[in-house]
Amino acid sequence: RTRERLQLLTVKQIQSAKPREKAYEIRDGGPTGVPGLLLRVNPSGSKNYFLNYARGKRIKVGSIALTLTQARKAARQTSEVTMLPSIKRRLPQVEPMEPDQI
């Protein structure tokens, strides 16, 4: 099985993501990305951010109304509550946010 190199999700990718017959996902990778963060594009055209936090488990972080930066911050904050310790160690360290800042 070949390993694909994960690229950092960009605003341009988000804006150019068009609906397809089936829903698809664009992952946020790279050294500054958030492990497990992805953008799901549905056939209806709606776009939502999700965070995979354990094998087969996923939580919605927000809709496309969030900017990419806000989605990453929300994912990091969510990960503090839901993720396994082994995954938390891989996240870049950021300052905690107040709930009203999300």
N, C-alpha and C positions, 0 to 999 in steps of 0.2 A: 504494500500500500504506500503510495507516494504521499509525502507531507507537503501540503501547500503552505507557502509562506504567508502569514497573516499580515495584511497591510492595515495601516491606521485608517479608520473611517473618516471620510472628509465631507465637508458641507456640500461640495460639488456632487459627490456620489449620492448623497441623500436627495438633493434636488433633482437629479437626473434619473432616479429610480422610478421606473414606470411599472404599472400593474401588468401582470402576466396572467395566463390562464390559471396557474396555481400560485399559491403564496410562496414567497422565497425570503431568504434572510441574508443580510450583509453583516459580517462580523467586524467588530472593532479589535484590531490586533496591534502589533508593533510594541516597542518598548514603553511608549507613553500611553497606550490604550488601556482600557479596563478589561481584564480577563472576564469573559462571559457576557459582555455587553454586545447586543446585536440589534439591528433594525429589521423589523419584519414588514414586508410590503405585501398587502393583501390584494386579491383580485379586484376588490371594490375601489382600490386606490388609496385606502387608509394606510398610514404608516405609524408603527408603534415601536418604542424601545423596550426591550426585554433584557433580563439578566438571568443567565443560567448560573445557579449557585450550588447545585449538587447534581449528581448523575440523574438526569431525567427530570429535574425540578427547575422551574422557571417562574419568575415573577415579573409583572409589568412595572416598568419604571416610569413610563409616561408616553404621551402621544407626540406627534411631530410638532406640536405647539412648543415643546421644549427645544432650546438650542442644543447643539451637540455638547457644548461645554456644560450646560445645566444637566443634561442626561448623564454625562460622565460623573459629575458630582453627586447626583442622586443615586447612581449605581454604587459609587464608593460608600455612600452613607448607608444604603440598603445592605450592602455586603457586610458591614460591621455587625448587623443584627442577624443576618441569615446564613452567612457562609461558614464553611468549615474552617478550622484554624489553618489547615495546610493551604487553602486558597487565599486566606487573608494575608499570609506571608508574601505572596506574589504581587499584591497590590502596591502601587506607589503610595508613599505616605503623603497625606494631604491634611489640611486643617479641617476639623469638624465644622459642619454648617448648622445654623439654626433652622428649625423646621419651616419658619416663615420665609426663608431664603430660597427654597426649592421652587 
